[in-house]
Amino acid sequence: MPQTTPYSSKFNPSTYSSSHSHRQPVEENYGGLHYRDNKLVSGSLEALIQLLVPTVDYYPDRSYIFTFLLSSRLFLHPFELMSRVCYLCMDHHRVGDPQTDKKRIREMAPKIVQLLTEWTETFPYDFRDERMMRSLKEVTHRLAFGDELSRRAMQRLIQRLLRKLTTLGQYEELLATSSATAAAMDRPLALKSKPQLVRRDDCVLNLCDDPFVFAQQLTHIEMERLGYIGPEEFVRAFAQKRPSDNHKSFFSKRKASNLEAYIEWFNRLSYLIATEICMPVKKKHRARVLEFFIDVAQECFNIGNFNSLMAIITGMNMNPVSRLKKTWNKVNTDKFDILVHQMDPSSNFYNYRTALRGATQRSSTAHTSQEMIVIPFFSLFIKDIYFLNEGCVNRLPNGHINFEKFWELAKQVSEFLSWRQVICPFERDRKTLQYLISAPVFSEDELQLASYESEGPENNLERDTRRSLRSSLSRM
């Protein structure tokens, strides 16, 4: 494969399509790489690593760098890849003459810095591994041998990376503190103290009665949490599913990810919505809360915040809420019915996917930050990636890596990254944000009992269930 004419400048995963024309595709092979119509479709791991490595007259396309760095961790540890890339960049072609080697490093240095910049900017969490940081510092030291400007660029790169990792650590500490606080607040809500809470009529409306402001605060939380999800976590999501295929994966020993924390946020929001609806004793107050959250859901849809929208719908469709027929009868549900239809799971969420495409198109032509917001229904996004993984093999029968699969994976993840980088333009409401993050929520059993206390059982089965719940929760 001629290094001077890299294939990767010919296409980008964001525009990649798996469909082909009716003409016979042109198949080509170069040094362990297989192309179809000038598109890389498979290759040996060694050949793919070689394609990542810049030379004096070649630099890999950014789309290839992202795709390979994203997928390579299924086959070797990032530290192993870093070691091999550094060797190929700096040692493989050394001739032993100090002047010649110094000249070569000077010529290569800007491209080495560029490659490592892309790696640290896009996959900074790889460098929480001390071995990765040692490799970076070693490269910085080696570049000083040939190019002072590149050495300084590497120092700036490391400083930016350390700031990112520090911010990540602070965010994870904040998440842990918030989770612990919420858990501590939930326990005093055991039944012996809960009748006063269930029967009160003060609610979220006393905190914020503007659906648009409430939806904006939900969007703040969504976008902040999305922003901390590393693209490699999408590979981690299914790398653990088949450990026999991924025995070199380093994910299995790591703690819960920011991706998992984001899914937990969805569950918390759903239960918070249900809690607020079931808590008021008076029917008219429950109806007001229902109407409020329907309006919030509508504002989330307008913003492009589909994850909060789905969490609200999920909370309102929980049995403890849906059974409150007398409350629902006091509410005009036309708007809610439209939103439910919009997120209908039938035909593989066809309506939602259409709306998502519309929001994505709006984002691509936006003139304001608000128009750029796209927050996907995240569980479905993960499900799509999971089925992409399950539906395609990682390796072909000849042992080559199935790069067609990873182009498609990179396409989906890179779209997510474009959504993640938008800055939330809304003003923060500190009290509402604090409430959303830390307000206590009822468990499933507690919700069910609160629902029965709000609107009594309708049959013997429900009466028995209420009696059982009262008994079991009173012992907590």
Secondary structure, 3 states (H helix, E strand, C coil): CCCCCCHHHHCCHHHCCCCCCCCCCCEEEECCEEEECCEEEEECHHHHHHHHCCECCECCCHHHHHHHHHHHCCCCCHHHHHHHHHHHHHCCCCCCCHHHHHHHHHHHHHHHHHHHHHHHHHCHHHHHCHHHHHHHHHHHHHHCCCCHHHHHHHHHHHHHHHHHHHHHHHHHHHHHHHHHHHHHHHHHHCCCCHHHHHCCCCCHHHCCCCHHHHHHHHHHHHHHHHHCCCCHHHHHHHHCCCCCCCCCCCHHHCCCCHHHHHHHHHHHHHHHHHHHHHCCCCHHHHHHHHHHHHHHHHHHHHHCEHHHHHHHHHHHCCHHHHCCHHHHCCCCCHHHHHHHHHCCCHHHHHHHHHHHHHHHHHHHCCCCHHHHCCECCHHHHHHHHHHHHHHCCCECCCCCEEHHHHHHHHHHHHHHHHHHCCCCCCCCCHHHHHHHHHCCCCCHHHHHHHHHHHCCCCCHHHHHHHHHHHHHHHCC
